[in-house]
Each structure stands twice: as structure tokens, then as C-alpha cells.
Amino acid sequence: MAVRGPSGDAGLYLRIVSYLKPHGGAFAVAVVAMVGFAALNAFSFVLLIPFLETLFGTGAGAGEQASGAIDGLLQQTLGRFVDTSGPPQDAIVGIIVFILVVYLLKNVFDFVRAYMVAWIEQAVTRDLRNEVYEHVLELDLGFFGRTRMGQIVSRLTHDVELLKSLVTRELTRLVSSVFEFAAAVVAMVLISWKLTLAAFVVIPGTMLMWGPMLKRLKRGDRRVLDLAGEVNSHLQETLTGIRLVKTSGAERHERGRFRDLTDRYFRTFLRTERLRALAPPLTEIMAAIGTVVLLWYGSQLVLVQGELSGPDFIGLLSLSMVLYAPVKFVSKFPALVQPGLVAAERVFEFLDSPPEIRSRDGAGTLAEFSDRIRFEGVGFSYEDGRPVLQDIDLEVDRGTVLALVGPSGAGKSTLVDLLGRFQDVGEGRITLD
């Protein structure tokens, strides 16, 4: 079944994000909180510079315009509340109190962000689950004949949970990471644009590292979710038919089938997670390489070229940790969201299944049944070339009791389903009165 909208993953992403639209106000509040958190988080590391300068009695970094820009920023913020030109002990106490206030405000923004994300997450889950459930109720019996009940339950529960995580938790973490990255970059450029460029040496490699693995992850996640649905189906069928299982003494057989399913799920899940587990160590190695580059080049700017002061270098090095954290998350993002994307495809398959039984335009409503039911040359088949009913002519008067007798599979239930229009006739017609 095709997913509606633009082709490929881009269309899938757009369709997933569309579920945020009814909650745009809450998402806007969350974004404002993310921006505030990112700005204050980067600024808290910048405040290390005046603290170290005051502690060690050094002046502001000389010889570079960026340090002057940082000095200007600190004068407009810290300088309005703390006199750093006074006694060092008093200045240090003032700086520490100011840092504490910044951390307090930062965590207020973090609380608002976390709460709004949780609110959106549950709202999206409710909307999506309601939409899928309501659509499934509109589908005809042919759909339920083709689809195992456990698969339906799995997509309404497990798959919707995975999709919820993608729509809200991972997406908002991505947006937050972008803001944190931007704030860190701005602060680092204000300190030293040269050292900031050095920090970017490893970023392209980090971002592209997971590209070749995404297709394998997508296939693996699809198999994992399909097997989860099969496990649910087996559980439901066994428990629903437990009387038949015990009557026929099939406990050992069913136990073997279930063990085989859970073992296949176990092996498939581990193969997929083994590939996904490569993300943290590989991105850590790339971040370590970037840190080594910064340490070497930064020491040259401080000790040899004299373009950077020690406190400025320490502040920029601390900001690089803020820089690499969102980069590591963004590089892992495609791998992290693969289960959610596969779950989205599975959920949208249900939403894109059109009801095959539809009333014609202008169809009337049967007010009262008063005379008879008539089958005229009725034929029906579930599959082309394999008819279940052929040339059925039948007339039943109102008030008459009629028994349909025949072996299993002869079409008795199908005949009644056609009368209730759970299926449409392939040939002939059924009339009332």
C-alpha cells in the first residue's frame, strides 16, 4: 500500500509532522523554551571567561576582535550587576551568584520545554490512535479477512507508541539540538573564529557516518515490527481458541510455534540493535578527534601566536563540548528514528486502506422491510478465478425461517455476509421488497 503525499522519506516526514499542526500553539511555546535554554546554556560557559580572568588576575584576551565582542557582551550583561574591577574576592562572589541565576533561568526554560513536549506527545498519540481506530471501524470485512487481528492491535498500540516518540520526543530533541548548536557556534565565533573553524573539521564526517547504514536499519526495523505483530496475532488466536487447543491436545504444538516466533523476533531485534549500537562509540571517537584538534590549535594560538588568552581558550573549549553534543545527536538521529519511520509506514498503510464497500451517490435508506428478500443470479469470489458462490437464486418471504446446510467452506456465512452487504456481490443482485 502506498503512503499518500510526496514520494520517499521526505513525504513521510511531512505527513508525520502534520500531526503537530493542531497543537501549533503548544509547539511554539516549546520552541521559545528551547531557544531560551540554548542561549542561556551557551552563555553559562561564556561566564567562565570573566571568572577565570578574575581568579588568576589576567586581563582580557588581546590581539583579536572576537575577544572584544565577548567583552562587549559581558559588559552589557554581567557588567550591569557585578563590578569586576573591584576587589577580586567580591568580584568572584558576584560572578558566582550571576552564574547561579543564569542556571536557574536556564532550568526554568528546560522545565517548560519538557512539560510542553510531554503535553504534545500525549495529544498527538490521542489524535493518531483515534484516527486509526475510527478508520479501521469504517473498513469492510474484506480487510479484516486479509489482516490478522494481532497485526491490527499491534499497529494501534505498539506502532503508534513508536510513532509518538518520533513525532514529539525525537523531533523536539532535533529542534533543540539545532538551537543549542547555533548558540554555541555564535559564542565560539565571538571568542575566536579561527578556532571555531578548527572545531568543524570532524563535523562533516560525523554527519555522514551513518548514511550507508540507514537502508539496512530500515529493513531490520520493518522485520522487527512485523514479527512483533505476528507474536501478538499468535497470542490472540491461541487464547481466543484455548478450548480448541486443549480439546485437541495441541499445547506442545502451540508452545513450539510460539517459541519459534519469539526466537525469530529475538534474533532479528539483536541484529538491528547491533548495527544501531555502533552510533555512540563512533560519534564519540569523532568528537574526541575534534577535541584533540582544538587542544593542539588552541595551544598554538595562546602560546605561540598570542592571539587568544588562556581564559578565552578555556571558555571556547567548554563551548565545544556543547557544540559536539547536538552534533552527536543529529548524526545519530536517522538511526534513532528508523523504528518510528517504519511504524509510521505501517500505521499509514491502515489509514490509506480505502473502504471497498461504499454506498452510491444519492442512495436511499431502507425505511421498513415488509415483503421478501430475493437473490437473483448471485455470484461471489474472494479471489479472481476461485468462485465461492455461483448463480444463486433464492427467495425468502418475510417471517419465513430458512436453514442453510452444507460443509465448511460451502459459502453459508458468505451468503449471509452478502445480505448484510459486508461484501459486494460479484454477479447478479440482491433485492429487498
C-alpha positions as a Markdown table, in Angstrom:
| # | Residue | x | y | z |
|---|---|---|---|---|
| 1 | Met | 0.0 | 0.0 | 0.0 |
| 2 | Ala | 1.3 | 3.4 | -0.9 |
| 3 | Val | 1.8 | 6.3 | 1.6 |
| 4 | Arg | 0.0 | 9.4 | 0.5 |
| 5 | Gly | 1.8 | 12.6 | -0.2 |
| 6 | Pro | 5.2 | 13.3 | -1.8 |
| 7 | Ser | 7.3 | 10.4 | -2.7 |
| 8 | Gly | 10.0 | 8.9 | -0.5 |
| 9 | Asp | 11.0 | 9.6 | 3.1 |
| 10 | Ala | 10.5 | 13.4 | 2.6 |
| 11 | Gly | 6.8 | 12.8 | 2.1 |
| 12 | Leu | 6.7 | 10.5 | 5.0 |
| 13 | Tyr | 8.4 | 13.1 | 7.3 |
| 14 | Leu | 5.9 | 15.8 | 6.1 |
| 15 | Arg | 3.0 | 13.6 | 6.8 |
| 16 | Ile | 4.3 | 12.8 | 10.3 |
| 17 | Val | 5.0 | 16.5 | 11.1 |
| 18 | Ser | 1.4 | 17.4 | 10.0 |
| 19 | Tyr | 0.1 | 15.8 | 13.2 |
| 20 | Leu | 1.7 | 18.7 | 15.1 |
| 21 | Lys | -0.4 | 21.3 | 13.3 |
| 22 | Pro | -3.4 | 21.2 | 15.6 |
| 23 | His | -1.1 | 21.8 | 18.5 |
| 24 | Gly | 0.9 | 24.7 | 16.9 |
| 25 | Gly | 0.5 | 27.0 | 19.9 |
| 26 | Ala | 1.9 | 24.5 | 22.4 |
| 27 | Phe | 4.7 | 23.7 | 20.0 |
| 28 | Ala | 5.5 | 27.4 | 19.6 |
| 29 | Val | 5.8 | 27.7 | 23.4 |
| 30 | Ala | 8.1 | 24.7 | 23.4 |
| 31 | Val | 10.3 | 26.2 | 20.7 |
| 32 | Val | 10.6 | 29.5 | 22.7 |
| 33 | Ala | 11.7 | 27.5 | 25.7 |
| 34 | Met | 14.2 | 25.6 | 23.5 |
| 35 | Val | 15.7 | 28.9 | 22.3 |
| 36 | Gly | 15.9 | 30.3 | 25.8 |
| 37 | Phe | 17.5 | 27.2 | 27.1 |
| 38 | Ala | 20.1 | 27.0 | 24.3 |
| 39 | Ala | 21.0 | 30.7 | 24.6 |
| 40 | Leu | 21.4 | 30.5 | 28.4 |
| 41 | Asn | 23.3 | 27.2 | 28.2 |
| 42 | Ala | 25.9 | 28.7 | 25.9 |
| 43 | Phe | 26.1 | 31.9 | 27.9 |
| 44 | Ser | 26.8 | 30.0 | 31.1 |
| 45 | Phe | 30.0 | 28.7 | 29.6 |
| 46 | Val | 31.0 | 32.2 | 28.4 |
| 47 | Leu | 30.7 | 33.3 | 32.0 |
| 48 | Leu | 33.8 | 31.1 | 32.8 |
| 49 | Ile | 35.9 | 33.7 | 31.0 |
| 50 | Pro | 35.5 | 36.6 | 33.5 |
| 51 | Phe | 35.6 | 34.1 | 36.4 |
| 52 | Leu | 39.0 | 32.7 | 35.3 |
| 53 | Glu | 40.3 | 36.2 | 34.4 |
| 54 | Thr | 39.4 | 37.5 | 37.9 |
| 55 | Leu | 40.6 | 34.3 | 39.6 |
| 56 | Phe | 44.1 | 34.4 | 38.0 |
| 57 | Gly | 44.4 | 38.2 | 37.7 |
| 58 | Thr | 44.7 | 38.2 | 33.9 |
| 59 | Gly | 43.3 | 40.8 | 31.5 |
| 60 | Ala | 41.0 | 40.2 | 28.6 |
| 61 | Gly | 42.5 | 38.5 | 25.6 |
| 62 | Ala | 44.3 | 40.9 | 23.3 |
| 63 | Gly | 45.0 | 41.0 | 19.7 |
| 64 | Glu | 41.7 | 39.7 | 18.4 |
| 65 | Gln | 38.5 | 41.4 | 17.6 |
| 66 | Ala | 36.3 | 38.5 | 18.7 |
| 67 | Ser | 37.5 | 38.8 | 22.3 |
| 68 | Gly | 36.4 | 42.4 | 22.2 |
| 69 | Ala | 33.0 | 41.2 | 21.1 |
| 70 | Ile | 32.8 | 38.9 | 24.1 |
| 71 | Asp | 33.9 | 41.7 | 26.4 |
| 72 | Gly | 31.1 | 43.8 | 25.0 |
| 73 | Leu | 28.5 | 41.1 | 25.6 |
| 74 | Leu | 29.8 | 40.6 | 29.2 |
| 75 | Gln | 29.7 | 44.3 | 29.9 |
| 76 | Gln | 26.1 | 44.5 | 28.7 |
| 77 | Thr | 25.0 | 41.5 | 30.9 |
| 78 | Leu | 27.4 | 40.7 | 33.8 |
| 79 | Gly | 28.8 | 44.2 | 34.0 |
| 80 | Arg | 25.4 | 45.7 | 34.8 |
| 81 | Phe | 25.2 | 43.7 | 38.0 |
| 82 | Val | 28.8 | 42.9 | 39.0 |
| 83 | Asp | 31.8 | 45.3 | 39.4 |
| 84 | Thr | 34.6 | 43.1 | 38.1 |
| 85 | Ser | 37.2 | 45.9 | 38.5 |
| 86 | Gly | 36.8 | 45.9 | 42.3 |
| 87 | Pro | 38.4 | 43.5 | 44.9 |
| 88 | Pro | 38.8 | 40.1 | 43.3 |
| 89 | Gln | 37.1 | 38.2 | 46.1 |
| 90 | Asp | 34.0 | 40.4 | 45.9 |
| 91 | Ala | 34.0 | 40.2 | 42.1 |
| 92 | Ile | 34.3 | 36.3 | 42.2 |
| 93 | Val | 31.3 | 36.1 | 44.6 |
| 94 | Gly | 29.3 | 38.4 | 42.3 |
| 95 | Ile | 30.2 | 36.3 | 39.2 |
| 96 | Ile | 29.2 | 33.1 | 41.0 |
| 97 | Val | 25.8 | 34.5 | 42.1 |
| 98 | Phe | 25.2 | 35.7 | 38.5 |
| 99 | Ile | 26.1 | 32.2 | 37.1 |
| 100 | Leu | 23.7 | 30.7 | 39.6 |
| 101 | Val | 20.9 | 33.0 | 38.4 |
| 102 | Val | 21.7 | 32.1 | 34.8 |
| 103 | Tyr | 21.5 | 28.4 | 35.6 |
| 104 | Leu | 18.2 | 28.9 | 37.5 |
| 105 | Leu | 16.6 | 30.6 | 34.4 |
| 106 | Lys | 18.1 | 28.0 | 32.1 |
| 107 | Asn | 16.4 | 25.2 | 34.1 |
| 108 | Val | 13.1 | 27.1 | 34.1 |
| 109 | Phe | 13.2 | 27.1 | 30.3 |
| 110 | Asp | 14.2 | 23.4 | 30.4 |
| 111 | Phe | 11.1 | 22.6 | 32.6 |
| 112 | Val | 8.8 | 24.4 | 30.3 |
| 113 | Arg | 10.3 | 22.6 | 27.3 |
| 114 | Ala | 10.0 | 19.2 | 28.9 |
| 115 | Tyr | 6.4 | 19.8 | 30.0 |
| 116 | Met | 5.2 | 21.1 | 26.7 |
| 117 | Val | 6.8 | 18.2 | 24.8 |
| 118 | Ala | 5.1 | 15.7 | 27.1 |
| 119 | Trp | 1.8 | 17.5 | 26.5 |
| 120 | Ile | 2.2 | 17.5 | 22.8 |
| 121 | Glu | 3.3 | 13.9 | 22.9 |
| 122 | Gln | 0.1 | 12.7 | 24.6 |
| 123 | Ala | -2.1 | 14.9 | 22.5 |
| 124 | Val | -0.6 | 13.6 | 19.2 |
| 125 | Thr | -0.9 | 10.0 | 20.5 |
| 126 | Arg | -4.6 | 10.5 | 21.3 |
| 127 | Asp | -5.3 | 12.1 | 17.9 |
| 128 | Leu | -3.4 | 9.5 | 15.9 |
| 129 | Arg | -4.9 | 6.5 | 17.8 |
| 130 | Asn | -8.4 | 7.9 | 17.4 |
| 131 | Glu | -7.9 | 8.5 | 13.7 |
| 132 | Val | -6.6 | 5.0 | 13.1 |
| 133 | Tyr | -9.3 | 3.4 | 15.2 |
| 134 | Glu | -12.1 | 5.3 | 13.6 |
| 135 | His | -10.8 | 4.5 | 10.1 |
| 136 | Val | -10.4 | 0.8 | 10.9 |
| 137 | Leu | -14.1 | 0.7 | 12.0 |
| 138 | Glu | -15.1 | 2.0 | 8.6 |
| 139 | Leu | -13.2 | -0.7 | 6.7 |
| 140 | Asp | -15.2 | -3.7 | 5.3 |
| 141 | Leu | -14.9 | -7.3 | 6.3 |
| 142 | Gly | -12.6 | -8.0 | 3.4 |
| 143 | Phe | -9.9 | -6.0 | 5.1 |
| 144 | Phe | -10.3 | -8.0 | 8.3 |
| 145 | Gly | -10.3 | -11.2 | 6.3 |
| 146 | Arg | -6.9 | -10.2 | 4.8 |
| 147 | Thr | -5.3 | -8.8 | 8.0 |
| 148 | Arg | -4.6 | -10.8 | 11.2 |
| 149 | Met | -6.2 | -9.3 | 14.3 |
| 150 | Gly | -2.9 | -9.2 | 16.1 |
| 151 | Gln | -1.4 | -7.0 | 13.4 |
| 152 | Ile | -4.3 | -4.6 | 13.8 |
| 153 | Val | -3.8 | -4.4 | 17.6 |
| 154 | Ser | 0.0 | -4.1 | 17.3 |
| 155 | Arg | -0.3 | -1.1 | 15.0 |
| 156 | Leu | -2.9 | 0.6 | 17.2 |
| 157 | Thr | -0.7 | 0.1 | 20.3 |
| 158 | His | 3.0 | -0.6 | 19.8 |
| 159 | Asp | 3.4 | 1.1 | 16.4 |
| 160 | Val | 1.5 | 4.3 | 17.5 |
| 161 | Glu | 3.8 | 4.5 | 20.6 |
| 162 | Leu | 6.9 | 4.4 | 18.3 |
| 163 | Leu | 5.4 | 7.0 | 16.0 |
| 164 | Lys | 4.5 | 9.2 | 19.0 |
| 165 | Ser | 8.2 | 9.1 | 20.0 |
| 166 | Leu | 9.3 | 10.2 | 16.5 |
| 167 | Val | 6.7 | 13.0 | 16.2 |
| 168 | Thr | 7.4 | 14.6 | 19.5 |
| 169 | Arg | 10.3 | 13.4 | 21.6 |
| 170 | Glu | 12.9 | 12.8 | 18.8 |
| 171 | Leu | 11.7 | 15.7 | 16.7 |
| 172 | Thr | 11.8 | 18.2 | 19.5 |
| 173 | Arg | 15.2 | 16.9 | 20.6 |
| 174 | Leu | 16.4 | 17.6 | 17.0 |
| 175 | Val | 15.0 | 21.1 | 17.0 |
| 176 | Ser | 16.5 | 21.7 | 20.5 |
| 177 | Ser | 19.9 | 20.4 | 19.3 |
| 178 | Val | 19.8 | 22.7 | 16.3 |
| 179 | Phe | 19.3 | 25.7 | 18.6 |
| 180 | Glu | 22.0 | 24.6 | 21.0 |
| 181 | Phe | 24.4 | 24.1 | 18.1 |
| 182 | Ala | 23.6 | 27.6 | 16.7 |
| 183 | Ala | 24.0 | 29.3 | 20.2 |
| 184 | Ala | 27.3 | 27.5 | 20.8 |
| 185 | Val | 28.6 | 28.4 | 17.3 |
| 186 | Val | 27.8 | 32.1 | 17.8 |
| 187 | Ala | 29.5 | 32.2 | 21.2 |
| 188 | Met | 32.6 | 30.4 | 19.8 |
| 189 | Val | 32.8 | 32.8 | 16.8 |
| 190 | Leu | 32.7 | 35.8 | 19.2 |
| 191 | Ile | 35.7 | 34.3 | 21.0 |
| 192 | Ser | 37.8 | 33.1 | 18.0 |
| 193 | Trp | 36.6 | 32.4 | 14.5 |
| 194 | Lys | 39.8 | 30.6 | 13.7 |
| 195 | Leu | 39.4 | 28.0 | 16.5 |
| 196 | Thr | 35.7 | 27.7 | 15.6 |
| 197 | Leu | 36.6 | 26.6 | 12.1 |
| 198 | Ala | 39.0 | 24.1 | 13.5 |
| 199 | Ala | 36.1 | 22.6 | 15.6 |
| 200 | Phe | 34.2 | 22.0 | 12.4 |
| 201 | Val | 36.9 | 19.7 | 10.9 |
| 202 | Val | 35.2 | 16.5 | 12.1 |
| 203 | Ile | 31.6 | 17.5 | 11.8 |
| 204 | Pro | 31.0 | 16.6 | 8.1 |
| 205 | Gly | 32.4 | 13.1 | 8.8 |
| 206 | Thr | 30.2 | 12.7 | 11.9 |
| 207 | Met | 27.0 | 13.8 | 10.0 |
| 208 | Leu | 27.7 | 11.4 | 7.0 |
| 209 | Met | 28.9 | 8.4 | 9.0 |
| 210 | Trp | 25.5 | 6.7 | 9.3 |
| 211 | Gly | 24.3 | 7.2 | 5.7 |
| 212 | Pro | 25.2 | 3.8 | 4.3 |
| 213 | Met | 23.6 | 2.0 | 7.3 |
| 214 | Leu | 20.2 | 3.6 | 7.1 |
| 215 | Lys | 18.7 | 1.3 | 4.5 |
| 216 | Arg | 19.8 | -1.8 | 6.5 |
| 217 | Leu | 18.4 | -0.3 | 9.6 |
| 218 | Lys | 15.1 | 0.4 | 7.9 |
| 219 | Arg | 14.8 | -3.2 | 6.6 |
| 220 | Gly | 15.7 | -4.5 | 10.1 |
| 221 | Asp | 13.2 | -2.3 | 11.9 |
| 222 | Arg | 10.5 | -3.3 | 9.5 |
| 223 | Arg | 11.1 | -7.0 | 10.2 |
| 224 | Val | 11.1 | -6.4 | 13.9 |
| 225 | Leu | 7.7 | -4.7 | 13.9 |
| 226 | Asp | 6.2 | -7.3 | 11.6 |
| 227 | Leu | 7.4 | -10.1 | 13.9 |
| 228 | Ala | 6.0 | -8.2 | 16.9 |
| 229 | Gly | 2.6 | -8.2 | 15.1 |
| 230 | Glu | 2.9 | -11.9 | 14.5 |
| 231 | Val | 3.6 | -12.6 | 18.1 |
| 232 | Asn | 0.5 | -10.6 | 19.1 |
| 233 | Ser | -1.5 | -12.5 | 16.5 |
| 234 | His | -0.4 | -15.8 | 17.8 |
| 235 | Leu | -1.2 | -14.8 | 21.4 |
| 236 | Gln | -4.6 | -13.6 | 20.5 |
| 237 | Glu | -5.5 | -16.6 | 18.3 |
| 238 | Thr | -4.3 | -19.1 | 20.9 |
| 239 | Leu | -6.0 | -17.5 | 23.9 |
| 240 | Thr | -9.2 | -17.0 | 22.0 |
| 241 | Gly | -9.3 | -20.6 | 20.9 |
| 242 | Ile | -7.8 | -22.1 | 24.1 |
| 243 | Arg | -10.8 | -24.5 | 24.4 |
| 244 | Leu | -10.0 | -26.0 | 21.0 |
| 245 | Val | -6.2 | -26.1 | 21.8 |
| 246 | Lys | -6.9 | -28.1 | 25.0 |
| 247 | Thr | -9.6 | -30.3 | 23.4 |
| 248 | Ser | -7.2 | -31.4 | 20.6 |
| 249 | Gly | -4.2 | -31.7 | 23.0 |
| 250 | Ala | -2.2 | -29.1 | 20.9 |
| 251 | Glu | -0.4 | -27.5 | 23.8 |
| 252 | Arg | 3.0 | -28.8 | 22.7 |
| 253 | His | 2.4 | -27.8 | 19.1 |
| 254 | Glu | 1.4 | -24.2 | 20.1 |
| 255 | Arg | 4.2 | -23.9 | 22.5 |
| 256 | Gly | 6.7 | -24.8 | 19.8 |
| 257 | Arg | 5.1 | -22.3 | 17.3 |
| 258 | Phe | 5.3 | -19.5 | 19.9 |
| 259 | Arg | 8.9 | -20.3 | 20.9 |
| 260 | Asp | 9.8 | -20.2 | 17.2 |
| 261 | Leu | 8.2 | -16.7 | 16.8 |
| 262 | Thr | 9.8 | -15.2 | 19.9 |
| 263 | Asp | 13.2 | -16.7 | 18.9 |
| 264 | Arg | 13.0 | -15.1 | 15.4 |
| 265 | Tyr | 11.9 | -11.8 | 17.0 |
| 266 | Phe | 14.9 | -12.0 | 19.4 |
| 267 | Arg | 17.5 | -12.7 | 16.7 |
| 268 | Thr | 16.1 | -10.0 | 14.3 |
| 269 | Phe | 15.9 | -7.4 | 17.1 |
| 270 | Leu | 19.5 | -8.1 | 18.2 |
| 271 | Arg | 20.8 | -7.9 | 14.6 |
| 272 | Thr | 19.2 | -4.5 | 14.1 |
| 273 | Glu | 20.2 | -3.1 | 17.5 |
| 274 | Arg | 23.8 | -4.3 | 17.0 |
| 275 | Leu | 24.0 | -2.0 | 14.0 |
| 276 | Arg | 22.3 | 0.9 | 15.8 |
| 277 | Ala | 24.6 | 0.4 | 18.8 |
| 278 | Leu | 27.6 | 1.5 | 16.7 |
| 279 | Ala | 26.4 | 5.1 | 16.8 |
| 280 | Pro | 27.6 | 6.2 | 20.3 |
| 281 | Pro | 31.2 | 4.8 | 20.1 |
| 282 | Leu | 31.7 | 6.0 | 16.5 |
| 283 | Thr | 30.4 | 9.5 | 17.2 |
| 284 | Glu | 32.4 | 9.7 | 20.5 |
| 285 | Ile | 35.6 | 8.9 | 18.5 |
| 286 | Met | 34.8 | 11.6 | 16.0 |
| 287 | Ala | 34.2 | 14.1 | 18.9 |
| 288 | Ala | 37.5 | 13.1 | 20.6 |
| 289 | Ile | 39.3 | 13.7 | 17.3 |
| 290 | Gly | 37.7 | 17.2 | 17.1 |
| 291 | Thr | 38.7 | 17.9 | 20.7 |
| 292 | Val | 42.3 | 16.9 | 20.0 |
| 293 | Val | 42.4 | 19.3 | 17.1 |
| 294 | Leu | 41.1 | 22.1 | 19.3 |
| 295 | Leu | 43.6 | 21.4 | 22.0 |
| 296 | Trp | 46.5 | 21.5 | 19.6 |
| 297 | Tyr | 45.5 | 24.5 | 17.5 |
| 298 | Gly | 44.2 | 26.4 | 20.6 |
| 299 | Ser | 47.5 | 26.0 | 22.4 |
| 300 | Gln | 49.3 | 27.4 | 19.3 |
| 301 | Leu | 47.0 | 30.5 | 19.4 |
| 302 | Val | 47.7 | 31.0 | 23.1 |
| 303 | Leu | 51.3 | 30.2 | 23.5 |
| 304 | Val | 52.9 | 30.8 | 20.1 |
| 305 | Gln | 50.8 | 33.4 | 18.3 |
| 306 | Gly | 49.4 | 35.2 | 21.3 |
| 307 | Glu | 46.0 | 35.7 | 19.6 |
| 308 | Leu | 44.0 | 34.2 | 22.4 |
| 309 | Ser | 44.1 | 34.4 | 26.2 |
| 310 | Gly | 44.0 | 31.4 | 28.5 |
| 311 | Pro | 40.5 | 32.1 | 29.9 |
| 312 | Asp | 39.1 | 32.7 | 26.4 |
| 313 | Phe | 40.6 | 29.3 | 25.3 |
| 314 | Ile | 39.1 | 27.5 | 28.3 |
| 315 | Gly | 35.7 | 29.1 | 27.6 |
| 316 | Leu | 35.8 | 28.1 | 23.9 |
| 317 | Leu | 36.9 | 24.6 | 24.8 |
| 318 | Ser | 33.9 | 24.3 | 27.2 |
| 319 | Leu | 31.6 | 25.5 | 24.4 |
| 320 | Ser | 33.0 | 22.9 | 22.0 |
| 321 | Met | 31.5 | 20.3 | 24.4 |
| 322 | Val | 28.1 | 22.0 | 24.0 |
| 323 | Leu | 28.8 | 22.0 | 20.2 |
| 324 | Tyr | 29.6 | 18.4 | 19.9 |
| 325 | Ala | 26.7 | 17.1 | 22.0 |
| 326 | Pro | 23.9 | 18.2 | 19.5 |
| 327 | Val | 26.2 | 17.2 | 16.6 |
| 328 | Lys | 26.4 | 13.7 | 18.0 |
| 329 | Phe | 22.6 | 13.5 | 18.4 |
| 330 | Val | 21.9 | 14.9 | 14.9 |
| 331 | Ser | 24.3 | 12.3 | 13.4 |
| 332 | Lys | 22.5 | 9.5 | 15.3 |
| 333 | Phe | 19.0 | 11.0 | 14.5 |
| 334 | Pro | 18.4 | 9.0 | 11.3 |
| 335 | Ala | 19.3 | 5.7 | 13.0 |
| 336 | Leu | 17.3 | 6.6 | 16.1 |
| 337 | Val | 14.1 | 7.4 | 14.2 |
| 338 | Gln | 14.1 | 4.4 | 11.9 |
| 339 | Pro | 11.8 | 2.4 | 14.1 |
| 340 | Gly | 9.4 | 5.4 | 14.2 |
| 341 | Leu | 9.5 | 5.8 | 10.4 |
| 342 | Val | 8.8 | 2.1 | 9.9 |
| 343 | Ala | 6.0 | 2.3 | 12.4 |
| 344 | Ala | 4.6 | 5.3 | 10.6 |
| 345 | Glu | 4.6 | 3.4 | 7.3 |
| 346 | Arg | 2.7 | 0.5 | 8.9 |
| 347 | Val | 0.1 | 2.8 | 10.6 |
| 348 | Phe | -0.4 | 4.8 | 7.4 |
| 349 | Glu | -1.0 | 1.6 | 5.5 |
| 350 | Phe | -4.1 | 1.2 | 7.5 |
| 351 | Leu | -5.1 | 4.8 | 7.1 |
| 352 | Asp | -4.6 | 4.6 | 3.4 |
| 353 | Ser | -6.7 | 1.4 | 3.0 |
| 354 | Pro | -10.0 | 2.7 | 1.4 |
| 355 | Pro | -13.3 | 1.1 | 2.4 |
| 356 | Glu | -14.2 | -1.1 | -0.6 |
| 357 | Ile | -17.9 | -1.1 | 0.3 |
| 358 | Arg | -19.4 | 2.3 | -0.4 |
| 359 | Ser | -23.0 | 3.5 | -1.0 |
| 360 | Arg | -23.7 | 5.1 | -4.3 |
| 361 | Asp | -24.3 | 8.8 | -4.5 |
| 362 | Gly | -27.9 | 9.5 | -3.6 |
| 363 | Ala | -28.5 | 6.0 | -2.1 |
| 364 | Gly | -31.7 | 5.9 | 0.0 |
| 365 | Thr | -32.3 | 4.5 | 3.4 |
| 366 | Leu | -34.4 | 1.3 | 3.9 |
| 367 | Ala | -37.3 | 2.5 | 5.9 |
| 368 | Glu | -39.1 | -0.8 | 6.5 |
| 369 | Phe | -38.8 | -4.4 | 5.4 |
| 370 | Ser | -42.2 | -5.7 | 4.6 |
| 371 | Asp | -42.2 | -8.3 | 1.8 |
| 372 | Arg | -39.3 | -10.5 | 0.7 |
| 373 | Ile | -35.6 | -10.9 | 0.1 |
| 374 | Arg | -34.5 | -12.1 | -3.3 |
| 375 | Phe | -31.1 | -13.4 | -4.6 |
| 376 | Glu | -31.0 | -13.2 | -8.4 |
| 377 | Gly | -28.1 | -15.0 | -10.2 |
| 378 | Val | -25.7 | -14.0 | -7.4 |
| 379 | Gly | -22.1 | -14.9 | -7.7 |
| 380 | Phe | -19.1 | -14.0 | -5.5 |
| 381 | Ser | -15.4 | -14.8 | -5.1 |
| 382 | Tyr | -12.8 | -13.7 | -2.6 |
| 383 | Glu | -10.0 | -14.2 | -5.2 |
| 384 | Asp | -10.2 | -14.0 | -9.0 |
| 385 | Gly | -10.8 | -17.3 | -10.7 |
| 386 | Arg | -11.9 | -19.0 | -7.4 |
| 387 | Pro | -15.7 | -18.5 | -7.1 |
| 388 | Val | -17.3 | -19.2 | -3.7 |
| 389 | Leu | -20.9 | -18.7 | -4.9 |
| 390 | Gln | -22.3 | -19.1 | -8.4 |
| 391 | Asp | -25.8 | -18.5 | -9.9 |
| 392 | Ile | -27.6 | -18.3 | -6.6 |
| 393 | Asp | -31.3 | -17.8 | -7.0 |
| 394 | Leu | -33.2 | -17.6 | -3.7 |
| 395 | Glu | -36.3 | -16.0 | -2.4 |
| 396 | Val | -37.3 | -15.7 | 1.3 |
| 397 | Asp | -40.6 | -14.2 | 2.4 |
| 398 | Arg | -40.9 | -12.0 | 5.4 |
| 399 | Gly | -41.5 | -14.2 | 8.5 |
| 400 | Thr | -40.0 | -17.3 | 6.9 |
| 401 | Val | -37.2 | -19.3 | 8.7 |
| 402 | Leu | -34.6 | -20.7 | 6.2 |
| 403 | Ala | -31.8 | -23.1 | 7.1 |
| 404 | Leu | -28.6 | -23.1 | 5.1 |
| 405 | Val | -27.0 | -26.5 | 5.3 |
| 406 | Gly | -23.6 | -27.6 | 3.9 |
| 407 | Pro | -20.0 | -28.5 | 4.7 |
| 408 | Ser | -17.5 | -25.9 | 6.0 |
| 409 | Gly | -16.4 | -23.6 | 3.2 |
| 410 | Ala | -19.5 | -24.1 | 1.1 |
| 411 | Gly | -20.4 | -20.4 | 1.3 |
| 412 | Lys | -23.1 | -20.3 | 4.0 |
| 413 | Ser | -21.5 | -17.4 | 6.0 |
| 414 | Thr | -20.6 | -15.7 | 2.8 |
| 415 | Leu | -24.3 | -15.7 | 1.6 |
| 416 | Val | -25.4 | -14.1 | 4.9 |
| 417 | Asp | -22.5 | -11.6 | 4.6 |
| 418 | Leu | -23.7 | -10.6 | 1.2 |
| 419 | Leu | -27.2 | -9.9 | 2.6 |
| 420 | Gly | -25.8 | -7.6 | 5.2 |
| 421 | Arg | -23.5 | -6.1 | 2.5 |
| 422 | Phe | -20.4 | -6.9 | 4.4 |
| 423 | Gln | -19.2 | -7.9 | 0.9 |
| 424 | Asp | -20.5 | -6.7 | -2.5 |
| 425 | Val | -21.8 | -9.3 | -4.9 |
| 426 | Gly | -19.6 | -10.1 | -7.9 |
| 427 | Glu | -22.6 | -11.1 | -10.2 |
| 428 | Gly | -26.3 | -10.7 | -10.1 |
| 429 | Arg | -28.1 | -8.7 | -7.4 |
| 430 | Ile | -29.9 | -8.9 | -4.1 |
| 431 | Thr | -33.2 | -7.1 | -3.7 |
| 432 | Leu | -35.5 | -6.3 | -0.7 |
| 433 | Asp | -39.2 | -6.0 | -1.3 |
